[in-house]
């Protein structure tokens, strides 16, 4: 099984179980032969509900197993090229011990392969049982709001992967409060990618994160507003060689709704 969290399209072969994290319409128009469609919007919604969040082990093992993922065969995930949705699925899979990797560059990079031929017939997977004794494969841990709130100022480095406007509090998105967590450092998710939509090289990522003030060997917790960019940031930190990476998956939208969680705002009200 692969130990890399990022997979070059040229390395994708029949040994991989492939998941397509694009919209259903795009999937039906053409996908990697044998690729199974992931209902990402359903996964995103489930992770935000108390009775189906990522602490609900059996619920998620069932969802993952319904895709034909048994935890033994490595899984490659691709999306439309933004990498955020593929990273979201990757993060959840690795959280439950599934060996998984994000396809670098997504569908555009995959479709550009000289020998690539897509198929349009939807793949209906046979549900399997995801093993309950999988080892801790994933390199990235999960952090809750309460855990992060209690650990602020105790050496935890907060990696905010949102835009500069969100970080400053100028762009609230759908939140009642805007700004950033105390001590957080902002490296926007778009800066982690090349103009072609590929992840930057490990040494480039390392230089960027080191330059932002992140200290190697110490804990980094990534977040965004709703999970996808946080997962991408975690993937980038892992690629950069940081060894203690966690993700606050529910992210700022979850933080902002709790008045006990402090927020720093850089713009005037």
NORJODA-V489791 format. One line per field, one symbol per residue. psi: psi as a letter, one per 20 degrees, with the letter a starting at -180 (. if undefined). A space follows every 10 residues. Layout:
psi->???
//
This chain:
psi->qqjqippqhi ipriiqpppo jrqhggghip rppippppmg hgggghiiph ijaiinghgh hggghijjoi ihpqpppqbj ihighhhggg ggghhkjpoq qpopibgghg iiphjpprqi pppoqoqrop qikqrngqip rpprggghgi ipjkippooo jarhhggijh oicjqhqqbr qpiqppoqhh iiqrhjjqpr qghggghghg hijppqiqpp pqrchjgghg gghggghghi jpinprpngh ahhhghioii oqpppiqq.
//
